[in-house]
Each structure stands twice: as structure tokens, then as C-alpha cells.
Amino acid sequence: MTFRLPSGGLVDRDTLLQFTFDGRELTGHPGDTLASALLAHGVHQVARSVKLGRPRGIMAAGVEEPNAVVQLEKPFPEPMQTATTVELYDGLVARSLSGQGRLATEPDPARYDAKHLHCDVLVVGAGPAGLVAARTAARAGARVVLVDDQPEPGGSLLGSNEYVDLKPAVEWARAIADELRATPDVEVLDRTTAFGAYDDGFVLAVQHRTSGAARQRVWRIRAKQTVLATGAHERPIVFPDNDRPGVLLAGAARTYLHRYGVVPGRRAVVFTMDDSAYATAIDLADAGVEIPLVADVRPAAPENWAAACAERGIEIRTEAAVTGTEGSGRVTGVRVAGDLIPCDTLLVSGGWTPAVHLFSQQRGALRYEPALGAYLPDGDLPTARVAGSANGTFDFAGCVREGRAAAAKALGEAPADIPLPVSDAPPRELAPAVQWQIPGTESDVDTRFVDLQRDATVSDVLRATGAGLASLEHVKRYTTIGTAHDQGKTSGMLAAGITAEALGADLADRRPTTYRPPYTPVAFAALAGRNRGELHDPIRVTALHSWHVEHGAEFENVGQWKRPWYYPQPGEDLHAAVRRECLEARTDVAMMDGSTLGKIDVQGPDAAEFLDLLYTNLMSTLKVGRIRYGVMCGIDGMVIDDGTVIRVAEDRFLVTTTTGNAAMVLDWMEEWLQTEWPHLRVFATSVTEHWATVALVGPRSREILAGLAPELDVSNDAFGFMAWRDAEVAGIAARVCRISFSGELAYEINVPSWYGLALWEALAAQGITPYGTETMHVLRAEKGYPIIGQDTDGTVTPHDLGMGWAVSKKKADFLGKRSFSRVENQRPDRKQFVGLLPVDPTVLLPEGAQIIETAHVPRPPVRMLGHVTSSYPSAALNRTFALALVRSGRERIGETLYVPVGDEVVPVTVTESVLYDKEGTRRDG
């Protein structure tokens, strides 16, 4: 017998898909789920319960399904999948489960990966509220991401025959989605379930993909604001033998009818506590299903629906309830007020529970709403707000109003005064009844199922409360209700209500059980994912990135940043381009994008004391308007980072770090502030991306800056080295720092990132040569400036680097101070930072090469004196040179050592680390 209608539904009827279930070969169509295809063939029983082995059938149409858990065998082995969320595809092989599933024994051939995504507004849910919210934000010019777990937009509209703005609701939803997909800076992710929401707008979502190399993809989304339009789940009703196959949620039956063109049976009784089930009764009756009865527990039926039922000969009984079902497997009849009514399907609706999971995961407060019998969001969060039925609003007009208002609030502006879409769906007339179970006898409490997946009944709840458990969390663990794959989406509210009844408590005084990620099950393979190529790490770019691309820059990865490596002109390779850039910086003027340097705002009454403890040198004596270089050590006395500290005000500093260590240094600060020095009144905030930084370098840099900032006195007397001034540069408010990482006269110009490109283009208009990181390395290495992480390896102290001058002898304490007195740290043969000059000035030493004492490599083991940390050809020195860590290096200055390179041994002369302008006269021009 077929239960597929000859017309209707959103499935593609022109294509036939072959699939196998329990060894039986069946057919379906694209757009089907495994559940809808099974129902189309009259298959209701798809599993047996985990403890009692009772037959269980399809009850829902989405992620809330508690029963229809199946084992997928081919083409991808997957255990414990809900048939309601498995998209049908050709060749699918599945089987029903008798209890628990089993893990696959063969390797999974599928691929999984992860990507990062940033946006201004993230909208979760593509129902009416979510679609309007996404469109409102997109039309305001925001970067928008819309995620929804369905293959197409519409949410609850997909399971209805409603019209919106005089056209089918599905077409209205598709039109909005098409508009969004055509809008720049908008990403629409279908088949994507947001399963975890965390502080500060971080959301995890998993996408089931139908094309591409990866079968599933985890999206790590960071949003400034989030609109949660996650909808609601229909509640079942607890009564004796409410678990038989053929008992479905009324809303699910309507979805199967309109979305898939499938009717769940030929004769269906409807049992409801809510208006929404009447729409199901009417639609099924119009589709040819016999509806002998609508049993409504409320004292009256909604007038508009009662009239429609009367037209179709559907009997309505008010103050009536189903008190049991009959059947050896699937339902064959239900009992209402002592009457046995033959039927093959029972459709139930106990009201709706808003899906507040993601809101609660972000620590959003919930309040109990007695009129709905559900918990609702109690206000907004700083970065998240809820709209639509997730907020307890179930009419179309209210949903779209809330969607628009939520988006406008997320953007910080008033809602746009444009007409909202209008639906022809009739309004709700009566409030739902809030009744958790149908009273029965003491003998049937073991067949009144609360959590169908866990086989947990009313008797289990009563046993828990009888044992003295009063907390919902304790009852949950005692009964296991809400701990299965569905995480209590249909059972959680029922368990809370029945527990409150047993204790004589008010749910308004009790909080619900904790909502934790994941919202739906996620495969471990998806969480692990591949991390190759662009999937390895987030890609970060500066505000000037587009200019660098347009002007032919080659890039290198520094941390997570794409930094210009060098700017080749026609016919130039790396060395030629770098040589030209270096000469411009040394003889004329050049500029570099330094925006990636880590920047941390440190402020508070105890900020100066905090920095004194953090750095080896003294920061509290730094005057406002001045800058100081600082070295930071770990507790073992080894250098972990260096950078500059700018004193902005008496209680405020701007700390810079190396590009790759910005996150580590901020984490280091927070670790000490939160664990060892909580008494310090200090706040540390990353502001790296707030500022665009341009280094203006070279003998003519003062001349260029003076022309672009005529009100700024750039003389050495007025603007000395390691000072900063606020000024307008090229008409842009800027903070100009007199800092040099090249040894040349130089300035670092900092502007808000929004104005970075304008500043860079104003400088480029002066004919200034841009240079990249490779040139930066050559310039700083010529001056002997170390880069932490390249010229250090975690075993180097400031004294090893020749920076004993940066270690304060006045401070009572700082991180690493005690370690400097260790015998190990005072050994005379420690590795020290020196320069190396190959005897042959054309030989370029490979970085990482080992250094030995003899010209002939003896048999192993060979005593290694150190290694090369940096190596470059130099235009200024007219030769190659290197920096290295060498044992007793400063005592070896002038000695000849040797570096094995391939089959040769290269002689090198040990020199001081500073190889260019040792007197430092060029720094001041």
C-alpha cells in the first residue's frame, strides 16, 4: 500500500532513488528523508526501544525525533542516525535498530573539514523570523551569515500550505534566500545545524554537504551579534501506551503531507491541547485521510477551526482525552472516554516548547511562562537576541516583526519602516492547555512514556521524587530522561512538569536542566576534520591587503596573517626585489605594513605595577608621551617575547608584541592577573585589529612626514627617539611613534584600521617604495635586532642576547628574576647571540645550520657549538652575513668557526651581532 499522494509535496518526482531498509528494496525521490520515504511505503515501525524492546515508529519530522534511530550501512557507515534527518540518496542501505547501534568496523572513506567565518550578524534559523532578520541586516549593509539545518529555507512554512504576500509561502522564502545569496558579504549555509553557542558570539555549526571533497564541515563562526530564530518543538502527550508506532506529532504529519506529499495513514484520530493540530486535521481530511475525531482537552474548540471541521464531517469532542491505544504493533485504535475508536494513526499535540538551547548555552536567563507551559528567554544577551517561536511568538505576523526588530537591535538602529509580509494563516484563537499527562491508574504508570528513547516512564519520575530527589538535574540523572541522542527535545518539558506535579512545586520557582552543546549529535570525524591547506588555520589579512594584492606582492604566512613578503617588479626574483627594497630604505625612503604587530591595551590603576612585574625592565617610570623597549621572560628566565610599551596616560599603556605571539602574550597576562595577582586592578584587551600601522623608514622619512603632517614638529629636539605624538597625517587622525626596527630614521604611523588604506595610498602617492617582511628581516638583522622565535629557541635569556641592560637591577621582583641566579643560567659556556661573516662573502649559510670548531667534520658524535638563526645577503654590507647562537659566543669574536653545508665545510668569522652603523647615528637622520 502506498501512502504517497499522486501530487503535492516539494520532492522531485521526476527522479527515482533506490534504497534498502531491513533488506527490503524500496524507492523514493530527491528531497525525501529516509523517514518520509518509509512512510510513503507504509513503514511505521523502524526500531525497538533500548531497554524494553517495544516496537517504536516515526513520531516527528526533524531533529526532535526520539524513536526512529537507524543504522546506516552504505555508502557511509554511520550508527544511531535519526531517519527524519537523513536525506535520501541513491544506494542508501539502512536497517532498523533493536536497542543500541554498533560502531563501524571498517574505515570511514568520507572526508571532513572545518572553516572559520566572521560576520556582523549571524542568524540561526531560516523560518519567517530568521529570513526577515537576515534580509533586514543585509539591506543595512552588514556582513550576514544565515544558517539553517534544512536543504531549503522556510522553516515551519515548508510543512504548510499557507500563502505569504499572495504567493505560496515556500516561494516567498525562496525569493528572500535568492536575494540574500545575490547580496555581497552574505553567506547562506543550508543543511547546517548550529550545535554550540558560546560567549562573545562564537558559534559552532556542522554542515552536511552534497558536493565538494568534504562530506561534513564544521563552521567556526564569530559574530558581533547573533539572532536566534531557532523555532519550537511540538510536545507529545503522556498517556498509557503512547509509544506505539502510528503515534505521531500533529505538526510532523502536516509536514509530511505538504513537504513530501505523504500521508501517515488512512484513518487518523487527532488529540490536542493546542489550536495548531486543527490545521493538520483539516489538511489531512482534504488530502483524503479519514478523520473521525478531534479530541481537545480544553473546554471549548476554536470557532474558526470548529466550523471548518464541521464542513468536513469531523467530530470534535472537548474536555476529551485519549486514555490509551490498542494494537499488537502499530496503533489499531484509541480509547476516548471509554469508547474504542478504530484508526491506524494517532496525531498528538501537547503544545510547543521554544528551542532555547543556543540561548541558554550562552548563559541566557530563562523564565517559565505558565500560559505556554514552557521556558522562554528572559531578555536579550549583549551579543544575542531571540525572535519568533523560539521567543514564544507563534503567529506569522509576530514572528516577522520580531525578526526585523531583532536585526535592527543587533545593528543598533531603529527598524526600517517598510511593509512586512502578510500570511493568510488564521490567527490562534485559544490559549493552549498546559497538561503534562492524562491521569490514569496506578497500574498503567509503567506504560505512560515520558522519554521514548530512554524507555523512561511516569513511574520512573515518581520513583525519583519518592526517593527524595527534588532537583530537575537529579531527576534527570536518576531516570536518564533527556540524556539520549535527542537530548530531551520532546521529553524535557514533560519531565519537568510531571516532577513539579509530584512535588507540588511551581515551575516558575525552578530552573530547567542545563542545555549543553551539542544541540544535535556531531560525528567525532567532523570535529577532528582535516587541517590541510587553507583549512589549517584562519586566514587573517590587514586593512591594506587589497592594495598589496593589486600591486603584485608575494605573501608569507606569519602566525595566521598574510603578510607581504616582497614586491617583485618585472624580471625580479626574491633576492633582486629585496636588494632593491633594502637600498631604498637605507638611502631614500620606504614603507611597510606593520599592522600585524600584536597590540594590547593595558589599563587600570595598577597597570604600571603590573607591567613592572611582567617585563624585565622598569615600566612604571615611563612618562606619558614616551615609549620603552621591553623584554618579557617566562618563570625560567628565558625570553618569550619583546616589544615596545607606550604610555598613553598615567593608568593606560599600549603594549606591542611580535606578530605570532600576540595571543600568547595576552593569555600570559590573563593567567597572572586571574591566578597570581587578582588584587591588581588591571584590564588587558587585544586591539591588534583596531589599528593599521605603517612603518615609514629611511633618510627622507622626516621630510615625507613633515609634508603630510604640517602641524607636527618632526625635529629631533621636538620629536625625539622613542616618543609618540598625536597628529593629523594626510588629513587622518593618527598616533605617530618614533620607533626604528631598521636602524634608520623611522616612524610608525598608527591610524584606526578603517583609515589604513587611505593613509597607505597617501604615502604611496609620494612615490615611496613598499617593502615586505624579507626586507624587514635583512634591515633588522644588519643592526643585530633579534626576532623572538627565530633568533631564540626557548633556552635564551636576555643576557645571552646581549641585553643585560634591559634587566632592571632596581626592581624587587619580576617574572624570571630568580631564575637568573641559577647556576645553569650563569654558565660561561651558554649560547650567546653573535654575528657570522662567511670567509667567502658570496656564500649564503642555510638557517638552522650547525656550527662546529674544526674544518674537517670528525666522526660522530660531533660537538656542536651552536646554530645559524638568520642568514641574508646584504646590499648595505655588500656581502652575505648571518646571526647565530654560539657557545661562549662573545668570547669567540674574531675566531674562525665552521658550518657544514652539504658536502662542504664553510669557514666563518665570529663578529659582534651589530654589523651596520654600530654607532647608531643613522637612527636620528
N, C-alpha and C positions, 0 to 999 in steps of 0.2 A: 504494500500500500504506500502510495506517495503522499506526502504532506506538503509538496511544493505547489504553489499556485501557478496557473498557466501564465500569468502576467504579474507584474509588480515586483518590487524589490530593487535594490541597487546593484545586484550581481550581474556579471556579464554572461548572458545566456547563450552567446554565440560560441563560446569555447567550453569544451568538456574536459574536466580533470578526473583522472583515475586515482583512487586512493584505496587503501586496505585498512579495515578495522576488525580486529579479532579474527583475522583470516578471511573475512568476507570482503569481496571486491565490490566497491561502490563508486559512484560518480558524484561530482559536484561541479561548481563553476567558480571562475575567478571572482573574488570579492567575498566568497564564503569563508566562514570559520569552520573548523572541524566540527564544532557543536551544531552550527546551522545545517551543515551537510548531513550530519547524523539525524537531526530532527526531520529533515526533508525525507529521509528514508524510514521515518517512524521509529528510530532507535532512541529510546529514552535512557535505559539503564546503561551506564558507561563505567561503573565502578562498584566496589563494595566497601563498606565502611572499615576504618582502620582497626577497630577493636572488636566490634560485634559481628562484622561480616555481613551487615544488612545491605540489600541492594540500594544503590543510590543513582539518581538520574541528574540530568541537566536542570539546574534551578535558575541560573542567572544568564546574562549575556555579555558579561565583562569581567574585569579583574576581581570582582567581589564573589565570583563563583566558589562555593565551598565544597562541591561534590565532584564535579566532572574532571577529575585528575587522571590523566592518562600517561602512558609510556610511549614516547616516540622512538621508533626503531630506525627508520630510514627517511631521508638520506642522512640525517644527522641524529645520532643517538642522544636523547635527552630524557631524563627521568622527571616524573612529577610535574607535568605541564597541564595547565587548565585548558580543556578543549575549547572554551569560549574565547581564548586569546590566541589560539594557534591558527594562523592564516592557512587556508587550504592551498596546497600546491600539488602539481602532478607528481605521482610516485610516492606520496606520503604513505608511510606504514606506521600504524599505531595500534596499541592494544589497551584494553581496559585493565584496571589495577584491582587486585584483591588485597587491600591493605596498602602496604608501603611499596614504593618503587624500588628500582635497583640501579646502581651506578653502571655506566658503560664500562666494559672491559677493554674495548679497543680504542685506539687514539682518536680524538676528535679531529677530523680533517678541516674543520672550519677555521677561519681567521677572525680575530677580534682586535680592536684597536681603541684608541682614545684620542680625543682632541679637546683643545681649550677654546673658549669663546667668551668674548666680553661684549657687554651691551649696556645701554642706558636703562631700558625697561625689558624685563623678562615677563612674559605672560604664559602661565601654565594653564592649559585647557583651551580648546578651540570650540567651545559651545557659544551660545549667544553672548554671554558676558565677556568671554575671552576674546572673541572676534572683534567686538566693538572696542574693547580696551586696546587691542593691538593696532587697530585702524586709527584710533584717536592718537596714540603715541606716534605712529608712523607719519601721520599727516602733520604732526607738530615738528617733524624733522629729527626725531630721536632714533638712536640705534635700537632696533627692536628684535627680540627673538621670541617666536611663538612656538611652544612645544605642545604636542597632543599625542596621546597614545593610539589614536585611530589612523587608518590609512587615508582618511579624508576628513575635512573639517565639518563641524556641525554639532558635535556633542549629542545631546538628547534629541536634537532635531532629526538626526539620522533614523531614529526609531519612531517618527511621527509622520502624519500626512498633512501637517499644517502648512499654511501659506504665510509668507512674510513679504510685505510690500507687494502684494498681489501676484506673487510667483512662489512656486514650491520652495519650502524652507531650505531644502538641500541646495537648490540653485543659488539662493541668496548667500548661503555660507560659502559656496564655491567661488562666487563672484568676489567676495571680500578676500578670500585666500589668494585668488589670482591677482588682485590689486596689491596685496602685501608682497607676493613673490616678485612683482614687477617694480617694487619700490627699492631704491638703493638703500643699503645699510639695514635691510630687514632680512632675517633668516627664519624660514618656516620649516620646522622639523616635524614631520609626521612619523607615525609609528614610534614615537619617542615618549617614554614614561619618566617623568621626574620622580626619582625614588628617594632622594635625600635633600633636605634643605637645612642650611647651617647659618651661622652668624655672618653678618656683613654681606649678605646677598650671594653667598656661594651655594650653587645648586648642582647636584649630580643627576644626570639623566641617561638612560640607556635607550639606544635606537636599534630597532630590528630592521635591517637593511635588505632590500630586494635586489640591489645591484652593487657593483664595486667588489673589491677584494675582500673586504671585511663583512662578516655576517652580522655582527653586532658591534656597536660603537658606543662607548661611554663618553658623554659630553660633560666637560667640567666648565660650568657656566658661572661667570662672575658678573653680577648685575648691580647697578646702582640702586635700582628699585625693582620690586617684583610684585606682579598682580597675580594672585592665586584665584583662578576661576575653575576649580577642580571638581565642581558638581557635587552630587549627593548619591548615596547608595540606598536603594529601597530595602526596607526591613521586612523579613519574613514574620510570621506569627507562630507563636509556640502553642501547640495543641497536641493531643495524643496522635501518634503515628503521622507526624507532619513531615516525615523524611522519605516517604515513598517516591519512587520515580513517577513522574507525571505531575508533581507539585512544583510549580514554577512561580517566580515573582511576576506580578501582573505587568510591570514595566518591561520585563525581559520578553514576555510573549508579544507585546506590541512592537518591540524592536525586531524580533524575528519575523513578524508579519511584514513590516514596512521596509526594513533594510534588506532582508534576504528573501522575501516572498514565501516564507514558510509559516504554516500554522502548526502549533504544538499538538493538536488533537482534533477530534471531530465533535466532541461534546464536552464543554468546559463549564465548571462552576467557578464563580468569582467570589472571593471572600476578602472584604476590605474594611479598612478603618480610615480610608482617605479618598478624596474625590478622584484622584488620578486613575484608579482602577476602572472607573466607569468608561473612560476613553478606550481602554483595552477591550471592554465588553462590547461596546458599540462597533469598534473597528473589526473585531473578530466576527461578530454577527454579520456585518456587511460583507465579510470575506467568505461566508457560508458556514461558519462554525456555529453549532447549536449552543446557545447559552440559556440553559433552563433557569438559572437563578443567580442573582447577585445578593449575597448575604452581607449586610452592613451592620456593624455593631453599634453604630450611632442611632439615636432615637429618630432621626429623620434623614431622608435622602436628599441630595442636591436637586433642586427643582428642574434645572435645565437638563440634567442627565436623566432624571426620572422620566421626563417627557420623551426623550429620545429612546429610552428603554421600552417604554410603553408602545411606541410606534413599531418596535421590532418584536413585540411579544415576549420581552424578557421580564420575568418576575423579579421584584425587589422585595426582600424582607429586611426590615430594620430591626434593630435590637436583636439581631440574629447572629449566630456564630457557628462555625464548623467545629464540632466536638470530636471528630475522628475521621479516619479514612479506612476504606476496605480495599482488599486486593492481595493476591499472593506475591505479586511483584509490583507492577505498575498499578496505579490507582484505578479501581473499577467503580468506586462510589464513595460519597462523603455523607457524614451524618450531620444534619442541621435540625436542632430542636426535636431530636428523636426520629426524624424522617431520614431514610436512606435514599439518596438521590444518585442514580446511576450516572457515571461520567468517566471519561478517560484522562481528564486533565483538571487540575485544581490550580487556579491562579490566585495568589495572595498578595496583599499589600498592607503592611503594618505601619505605613508612613515612611518618611525619608530621613536618613541620617546624613547631614552635611559631611563631606570629606575634608575634615580639618587637619588631616595628618601632617601635611607640609608646614602649615601654620604653627602647629604645636611643636614640630621638630625644631623650629626656630625660637622656641621658648615663648610662643604667643600664649597669652592667658585665655582660658575658655570659661564660659558661663553656661549654666544649664537653663534652657528655655522650656518651661513646663508645657506651653501650648504646642510645641513640636515634639516634645519627648526626646530632645537631642541637645548636645553641647554645641555652642556657637562661639566664634571668635569674639573676644571681649575687647573690641577696639583694634586699632592698627598697630603694627610694629614700625620702628623708624625706617626700615627698608622694605617692608612688605605690607600689603593690604589684601583683603579678601572681597570677592564680588560674586554675585549670582547665588545659585542654590547652595554653594559652599558657605554662604553667609546666611542661609535660611530664607532666601528670597526665591520663590518657586514660580512666579509668573514671568512671562517673557518680557513684558514692559519693564518690570522691576529689575530683571537681570541686565538688560541693555543699559538702563540708567546707571546701575551700579558699576557696570564695566566702564562706561565713559567717565564717570566720576572718579573711579579708582585710577585710571590712566592719567587724568588731569591732575589728581593729587600727587601722583608719582612724579609728574613733571613740574610740580609746583606752580600750577596755573589754574585759572578757572575753566570749567568745562566749556567746550566750544558750543556756541548756540546754533546748532544745526539740527534738523529734524531727525528723530530716532526712528528706526524701523518699527513697523507695526505688524503684529501677528493676528491671525484670525482665531487663535486658540481661545476657547471660552475661559473666563476667569474662574478661579476657585470660589466656591460658594460657602462651604462649611469648613470649619476647623477640623483637623484630623483628631481622631480619638487616640489617646495615649493609654494603651493597654498592652502589657508585656506578654501576657499569656491568657489562654482561655481556661478558666477554672475547671478542674476535673476531680477525680477521686484520688485517694492515696495510692491506689493500685496502679494508676497509669502515669505516675511521675517519672518512671523509668523509660517511657516511650514519648515523653514530651522533650524533643531535642532542641537544645539552645545552640550548640556548636556542632553542626553536622559532620564536619571534617574530623573533629576530635571525639565524636560519639559522646559528647557531654550533654547531660540532661538536667532537668529541673531538680531531680533527686541529688545530683552531684552538687549543685549550688546549695541546696538545703543541708546537705551533709557538711559542707564547708562552714556555713553560718552556724550550724548546730555545734560544730567543734570550737566555736568561739572566734572565728575569723570575721572581722568586720571591714577590713580594708579591701577595696576592689583589687588592689595589686596582689594581696594574699589569696583572695578567692580565685583570681586568675591562675596563680601558680598551683593551687590545690586542685583545681578542676581541669587545668590545661586549656581552658576556654581562651581563644584568641591567640594561641601560640602556633597554629598551623600556617600553611602557606598563605592563606588569605588574611592572616593577622586580625581576625575578628571583625572584618568589614561588615558582615551581616549579623554577627553574634555578640559583638562587644556591648552595644547599647542594650540588647535584650538581657545580657548577664547583669549589667549594672542595675537595670530596673527591677529584675527579679530579686537580686540581692537586697536592694533597698526595701522592697516589699517584705522580705523575710525578716529584716531587722527593724521594720517600722521607721525607716530613716527617710530623709528628704534628699533627693539627688542634688538639689541646689546647694546643699552643705557638703557635698562630696565631690572630689575631683575624679575625672576619668582615669583609666590606666594610661600609662605613658606611651605616647606614639614615638616610635624609633624607626630610623631607616633600617632596611629599605622598605618603601611603601609596597612594592611588589618584589617577588624573588628575582635575584640577579645572579647570573652564572658567574662562577669564580673565574672562568676563562675571560669573560668580558671585563671583570675588574682587573685582571692581570694584563691582558691586552698586549699588543705589540708596541714597542717603543723605538721603532726604526725611522730614520729619515726625519721628515717633518713632524712625525708623531712622537719623537723622542722627548721633546720639551716644548714649552710655549715659545713662540717667536715674538720677541719684543723689538719694536722699532722706535726711533726717536721722531720728534716732530719734523725733522728735516729729511727724513728717509726718502720721500718722493723726489727731492732735489738730487740727492746722491744717485738715485737710480737713473734719473733723466740725464745725468752728466757722466754716466759710464763707470761709476765706482765699482770696484770689486769688493766683496764683503767677506768678513770673517766673523765667526761666532765667538762672542766674549760673554761668558755666562749665558744668559738667554737672549742677549742683544745681538742684532745685526749691526755691526759697526763697519764703516768704510775702511777698507784695508789699504787701498791705494787707488789713485785716479789715473789710469793709463791713457796717454794720448796715442794717436795712431803710430804704430811701429814700436811702441814701448813695451817691454816686459816689466816684471815686478822690480828688478834692480834698477832699470833705467828710470822708471817712474819715481821710485823712492829717492834716487840720487837727485833728480830734478827738484822734488819737493823739499828735500833737506837743504839744498843750496838756496832755494827761495826763502826758507825760514831763517837761515844763517846770514844771508846777505841782503834780503829785501823785506818781505812781509808775507806771511802765510796764515791760514786759519784752519781750525779743526773743530769738528762737532764733538764736544766733551759732555754731552747731555747724559750719557750713561753712568757717569760717576755717581756712586751712591750718595744720597743726601738725606740726613736725618735731623729733624728739628728737635732739639733738646731744650725743654723749658721747665721752669718751676723755681721756687725759692732756693732749692738745694742743687740746682743744676751745676753750678761751679764746683761744689764739693764732690758731686757725682763724677764729673769729668776728671777731677784730680785723682780719684780712685781708679778710674778706668785707664788713663794714659800714664806713661812712664814719666812724662814731664809735667810741669805745673801749668794748669789752665786757668786757675782762679785769679791769677794776676794779670790776665789778658785784659786789655782795655777795650771798651766799646769802640768799634771802628777799626780794630786791628785783627790780624789773622796769625795763627801759630801752627806750625807743623807739629804733628803728634804721632807717637808710636804706641801701639796697643799690644800688650803681651797676654798670653794665657797664664794660668796659675803656675806653669812650669817655667815661666820666664822667657818662653820662645815667642818671637814676633808673629802675630796673627793678622795684623793689618796696620796700615798707616794712612795718613791723610791730613787734611787741614781742619782747623777749628776756627770758625768765625764768630766773634762775639757781637751779636745783634743788639742786645740790651743787657742790663745787669742780670736778668734772670732768664736770658734766652741765648742759645748758641745754635749755629748751623754746622753740623759735623759732616765732612765728606769722607767717603771710603773708596777703596778700589771697586771697580765695576762689578767684579764677580763676587765680592764679599759683602755687598750691601745688606742682603737678607741675613747673613750670618752675624754681622755686627749688631743689627737691630735685635736679633734673637739673643745675642750675648748680653746686650744692655738689659733686655727684659728679664733674663734669667737672674741677674744680680739684683735688679730692682724688686723683683717679686719674691725672691727666696732669701737673700742675704741682707739686703738693705731696704726692706719695706718701709722703714721710717723716713727715707728720703722722699721729699715732695718733688717728684720729677716725672715728666711725661716725655716719652720718646716717640716720634711719629715719622714714618717714611714720607719724604716729599721729593723723592727722586724724579718722578714723572711730572711734578708740578713746574719744574724749571727746565728750560732749554739753555744750554751752556755752550758758548763759542769761545775757543781759545784764539786770541789774536796775538801772533808771535812774530818777532823779527825786529831789526833795527828801525824800520819805518812804522812800527805799530803805534808809537806815540803820535806820530803825525796823522795817521789814519783816524785814530780815536779822537784826536782834537778836532778834526774836521767834522766828525759825525756827532760829537758831543761838545759843542762850542761853549757851553756854560760850565764845563768841568775843567778845572785846573789840573793838567796832567804832568806838571813839572815834578822833578824828583823831590823837591822840597815840600810841595803841597800834597803830593800823592806818592809816598814812598813805598818801598817794597814791603809786602805783607800787610797792606792796608786795604780797606774797601770803601767805596763811596757809592751813594745812590745818585743817579743822574739819568737824563734822557739821552739815549743813543739812537740816532736815526729816528727821533720822534717817539721812541718807545721807552717807557719807564723801565730802568734796568738797575741791577746791582753789579758794579764793576769791581773786580778783585785784582789787585796787583800780585799775581802769583805766576811763577815760571816753573814749568816742568821740563824746560828745554835748555835753561841757562841763558836764554836770550831775554831781552826786554819783552815783556809779555803781559797780557791782561786776559782775565776770564770774565766775559760779559754774560750775565745771567738775566734772562727775561722769563716771564710766565710762558709756559710751553705753547699756548695759543699764538704767541707772537714770535716764536722761534724762527719760523720760515721767513717772516718779514725782515727780521734782523739779519739773517744769513744772506738774503737776497740783496739787502742794502750794502752789506760788506762785499758781496761778490761783484756788485756794480762798480766797486772801486778797483776792479782788476786784481783782486787778491787771489793767490793760488791756494786752493784747498789741499789739505794733506790728510792722510789716513793714519791708522794705528801703527803701520810698519815704520813710517817716518817718525812718529812719536817715539817708538821704541829706540830708534837709532839716536835721535836727539838726546833723550834722557840717558841712554847708555854711555854716550860720549862724555856726559857730565857725571857718570857714576851714580846715578839715581837708581836704586833698586826697585823692582816691581815685586810686591809681596805675592808669593805663589809661583813666581817664575825664578827669581833670584834667591828665593828662600824655599826651604823644604820641610818646615815644621821643627827643625833642630837648630835654628839660628836665633841668637839673642841680638839685641841692639848693639852690644859691644862687638859681636862678630861682624856686624855690618859697618863697623867704624862709627857708630852713632852713640858712643858713650855720652856725648854731650847732650843727648836727648833724654838721659836718665837722671831725674832730679835727685840731688843729694839733700834737698831741704825737706821733702815730704816724709811724713811719718810712715805712710803706707801707700801702696798701690798694687794692683794686680801683677803678680810676678816678682815683686820686690824680694821676698825671702829666698826665692829660687836663685837669684844672682849670687848668693853666698854659698851655694852648694859647691862641693869640691869638683863635681863634674863640670859645672858651668865656669870654673876658673882654670881648667886645664890649659896649659900653654900651647898644646898642640890641637886646639879646636880649629875647625874650619873657619876661615876668615874671608871676607869679600875683597877681591883684588881684581886687577885688570890683567889681561894677557895679550901680548903682541906676537903673532907668528913671525918667526925669523924671515920667512918668505912672505912679504906683505900682500901677496895675492891669494894666499890660502885662507879659505873660509872654514873655520872649525865648526863641526856639527854641534848643535846644542845637545847637552846630555853626555858628550864625550868624556871619558875618564882621563885623569891626569896622573902620570907616573914620573918616577925620578930618573929612569935610565933611557938611553937612546935605543936600547935593544930590549924588546919585551922578553923577560925571562919566563921560565916555565911557571905554570900556576902552582901555588897561588901568588898573585901579583899584588904588591902593596899599592893601593890606590890613595893618592893624596887628596883627591877632590874631583870636581867635575865642572864642565863648562855650563853656565846658566844662561848666558845670552851671547850671541855672536852675529856681527853685521859687517858689511863693507861700509866705509865712511868716506864721504866726499870731503868733509872738513879735515880729516886726518890723511886723506889720500892713500888709504890702505885699509886692510881688514883689522878688526880687533875683537876682543871678547871680554866678558866678565865671568868670574868663576868663584867658587868656594874652594879654598885650598887650605890644607892643614898648615897652621903657623904661617899663614899667607903673608902677613905684613913683614915677618922676619925674612921672607924669601924674596922680597923685592930686589930686582936686579939679577936673580938667579935664572938659569935656563932649566926648564922642565920640559916634559914631552907628552904629546897627546896622540895615542894610536888612532889613526883614521884609515879604515880599510886595512890594506896590507902595508901601509906606511906608518912611520912614527914621525910626527911633526914637532920640531923644536919650537918652543915659545918662551918669551921673556916675561917674567912676572913684573908687573908695574902697579902703581897706585890705581885705585878704581877710577879716579877722575883723570880723564885723558884729554880733555879740551877745556881751554880757558880756566886753568886751575885757580887763578886769582879772582875769578868771578866778576870781572869788570864789565862784561857784556850784559849782565843782568840789568844794569841801570842805563844801558844805552851808550 
